[in-house]
């Protein structure tokens, strides 16, 4: 047991002692911490000191506080869900994605009109304040309970050129791909970026994330025949709940001409 020294910030010393016990495996991942009374007796400090120490460790992401159950050591196991980001095309020209049928909608999608921001304009290669159709979906995986926020953004110019898309822009991505190829005549290809960041307060609440938990923010762009971005999809999911997997193939490079 780590001895608590005086003087000094007692809660920081208690937090350091609990952190040491977690990292050494004495307090195992996903197991409950000792009760406040037990921690008070263990370290010989007051209840407010213990609570401040727990709050500090919670902010570090080492501890989850579960209402009505107490404090638990954050699990260090593998994420519960692997999201396959592969896109396939069937013989009848339908697009499929491995996780496409796994997600269920938690609530009705929301369709709206919006405009490009600096960030979305850069991805869509548009200036700021260009008109877009937006569609937001809140999804969940029934097998693991993992929640995800999905958004599609379609430039007005793209939607107006394909009447079924302009009439109903809030369609499933696979159906949008089909319309872009069959009605729009595009040969599609995709680019995607993934970044980790801390969630905004509304994202944390919607995704039901513990404190100090980052999210994975995926941005997928569908490009047309002329390489112009036609569609932006964003997926946000808790980094403690999910991982993303890709199938990578090598592009064939054109043969180099030999110098005479």
C-alpha positions in Angstrom: 0.0 0.0 0.0 1.3 3.4 -0.9 1.8 5.7 2.1 0.1 9.0 2.0 2.4 11.8 3.0 1.5 15.1 4.7 1.7 17.9 3.7 0.8 18.0 0.0 -2.4 17.7 -2.0 -3.8 14.6 -0.4 -6.3 13.9 -3.2 -3.5 13.8 -5.7 -1.6 11.4 -3.6 -4.6 9.2 -3.2 -5.3 9.3 -6.9 -1.6 8.3 -7.6 -1.9 5.4 -5.2 -5.2 4.2 -6.8 -3.6 4.7 -10.3 -0.6 2.6 -9.2 -3.0 -0.2 -8.0 -4.9 -0.1 -11.3 -1.7 -0.3 -13.4 -0.2 -3.0 -11.3 -3.3 -5.2 -11.7 -4.3 -5.1 -8.1 -7.6 -3.4 -9.2 -8.4 -5.4 -12.3 -10.0 -4.0 -15.5 -13.9 -3.9 -15.3 -13.9 -4.7 -11.6 -15.4 -2.4 -8.9 -13.2 -0.2 -6.9 -13.3 -0.6 -3.1 -16.1 1.5 -1.6 -15.5 5.0 -0.3 -15.4 3.7 3.2 -12.8 1.1 2.3 -10.7 3.7 0.5 -10.9 6.1 3.5 -9.7 3.3 5.8 -7.0 2.2 3.3 -5.4 5.6 2.9 -6.4 7.3 6.2 -8.0 10.3 4.5 -11.4 12.0 4.5 -14.4 11.3 2.3 -14.0 14.5 0.3 -10.4 13.6 -0.4 -11.4 10.2 -1.7 -14.1 11.7 -3.9 -11.7 14.3 -5.3 -9.2 11.5 -6.1 -11.9 9.4 -7.9 -13.0 12.5 -9.9 -9.4 13.0 -11.0 -9.1 9.4 -12.1 -12.4 9.6 -13.9 -11.2 12.6 -15.8 -8.1 10.6 -16.8 -10.3 7.9 -18.2 -9.1 5.2 -15.8 -12.4 4.9 -13.9 -16.1 4.7 -14.9 -18.7 5.9 -12.4 -21.9 3.8 -12.9 -24.9 5.4 -11.2 -26.3 3.1 -8.5 -23.4 0.7 -8.8 -20.2 2.6 -7.8 -16.9 3.2 -9.5 -15.3 0.6 -11.8 -11.9 0.3 -13.4 -12.2 1.0 -17.1 -12.0 -2.1 -19.2 -8.8 -2.5 -21.3 -10.3 -5.2 -23.5 -10.9 -5.2 -27.3 -13.7 -3.0 -28.6 -17.0 -4.9 -28.7 -17.7 -4.1 -32.4 -15.6 -4.3 -35.5 -16.9 -2.0 -38.3 -16.0 -3.3 -41.7 -15.6 -0.4 -44.1 -15.5 -2.5 -47.3 -17.9 -1.7 -50.2 -19.0 -4.5 -52.6 -21.0 -4.5 -55.8 -23.3 -7.4 -56.7 -24.0 -8.8 -60.2 -27.3 -6.8 -60.4 -25.4 -3.5 -59.7 -26.5 -3.2 -56.1 -24.0 -2.0 -53.5 -23.5 -3.8 -50.2 -21.5 -3.1 -47.0 -20.7 -5.8 -44.4 -22.2 -3.8 -41.5 -25.0 -2.3 -43.5 -27.6 -4.8 -42.3 -26.3 -4.9 -38.7 -27.1 -1.4 -37.7 -30.7 -0.6 -36.7 -32.2 2.9 -36.5 -32.8 4.1 -33.0 -35.1 6.8 -34.2 -36.5 8.3 -37.4 -33.9 9.9 -39.6 -33.9 13.7 -39.8 -33.7 15.4 -43.2 -32.7 19.1 -43.4 -31.1 21.8 -45.5 -27.8 23.2 -44.5 -24.7 24.8 -45.9 -21.0 23.9 -46.1 -18.7 24.8 -43.3 -15.0 25.3 -43.6 -14.5 21.6 -42.8 -17.2 20.1 -44.9 -16.5 22.5 -47.8 -12.8 21.4 -47.8 -13.9 17.7 -48.1 -16.5 18.4 -50.8 -14.2 20.8 -52.6 -16.8 23.6 -52.3 -16.7 27.1 -50.9 -18.2 27.9 -47.6 -22.0 28.5 -47.5 -22.8 26.2 -50.4 -26.2 24.6 -50.2 -26.5 21.0 -49.0 -29.1 18.3 -48.2 -28.4 16.7 -44.8 -29.6 13.5 -43.3 -28.8 12.5 -39.7 -29.4 9.0 -38.4 -28.9 7.6 -34.9 -27.9 3.9 -35.2 -27.3 1.1 -32.8 -25.9 -2.4 -33.0 -28.4 -4.8 -31.4 -25.7 -7.3 -30.6 -23.4 -5.0 -28.5 -25.6 -2.0 -27.8 -23.0 0.3 -29.5 -24.4 3.6 -30.8 -23.3 5.5 -33.8 -24.2 8.9 -35.4 -24.4 8.8 -39.2 -24.7 11.8 -41.4 -24.9 12.2 -45.2 -24.3 15.6 -46.9 -25.2 16.0 -50.6 -24.6 19.2 -52.6 -27.7 20.6 -54.1 -26.1 20.6 -57.5 -25.6 16.8 -57.3 -29.1 16.1 -56.1 -30.7 18.3 -58.7 -29.0 16.4 -61.5 -30.6 13.1 -60.2 -34.3 13.7 -59.7 -34.9 10.6 -57.4 -32.1 11.8 -55.2 -33.4 15.4 -55.2 -36.9 14.3 -54.3 -35.7 12.0 -51.4 -32.1 12.8 -50.3 -32.4 10.9 -47.0 -31.8 7.4 -48.4 -29.5 4.6 -47.3 -25.9 5.1 -48.6 -26.1 1.9 -50.7 -29.2 3.3 -52.5 -27.5 6.7 -53.1 -24.5 4.9 -54.6 -26.9 3.1 -57.0 -28.6 6.3 -58.0 -25.2 8.0 -58.6 -24.1 5.2 -60.9 -27.3 4.2 -62.7 -29.1 7.5 -62.9 -26.1 9.8 -62.7 -23.7 7.7 -64.9 -20.8 7.9 -62.5 -18.1 5.4 -62.0 -17.7 5.8 -58.2 -14.6 5.5 -56.0 -14.2 6.4 -52.4 -11.7 8.1 -50.1 -11.9 8.0 -46.3 -10.2 9.6 -43.3 -10.4 8.6 -39.7 -9.5 10.7 -36.7 -9.9 10.4 -33.0 -11.1 13.4 -31.0 -12.9 14.2 -27.8 -16.7 14.4 -28.2 -18.8 17.5 -28.0 -21.3 17.4 -25.0 -24.2 16.5 -27.3 -22.2 13.7 -28.9 -21.2 12.3 -25.6 -24.8 12.3 -24.4 -26.2 10.8 -27.6 -23.6 8.1 -27.8 -23.9 7.4 -24.1 -20.2 7.5 -23.5 -18.3 7.6 -20.2 -16.2 10.6 -19.2 -12.9 11.1 -20.9 -13.8 8.8 -23.8 -12.7 9.9 -27.4 -14.7 9.1 -30.5 -13.7 7.9 -33.9 -14.8 10.3 -36.6 -14.9 8.8 -40.0 -15.4 10.9 -43.2 -16.1 9.0 -46.4 -16.3 10.8 -49.7 -17.9 9.3 -52.9 -16.1 10.6 -56.0 -17.6 10.6 -59.5 -16.2 9.8 -62.9 -14.4 13.2 -63.0 -13.1 12.7 -59.4 -15.5 15.4 -58.2 -16.8 14.7 -54.6 -20.5 13.9 -54.9 -21.4 12.8 -51.3 -19.9 13.1 -47.8 -20.7 10.6 -45.1 -19.7 11.0 -41.5 -19.8 8.3 -38.9 -19.1 9.0 -35.2 -18.8 6.2 -32.7 -17.1 5.7 -29.3 -13.5 4.7 -29.5 -14.0 2.4 -26.5 -16.9 0.5 -28.2 -15.7 0.0 -31.8 -12.8 -0.4 -34.1 -12.7 0.0 -37.9 -11.3 -2.5 -40.4 -10.3 -2.1 -44.0 -9.4 -4.3 -46.9 -6.5 -2.8 -48.8 -5.6 -3.8 -52.3 -2.6 -2.6 -54.4 -3.4 -0.3 -57.3 -1.8 -1.3 -60.6 0.7 1.3 -61.6 1.1 2.1 -65.3 4.3 0.8 -66.8 7.2 3.3 -67.1 8.5 4.0 -70.5 12.1 3.1 -70.9 14.3 5.9 -72.2 15.7 5.3 -75.6 
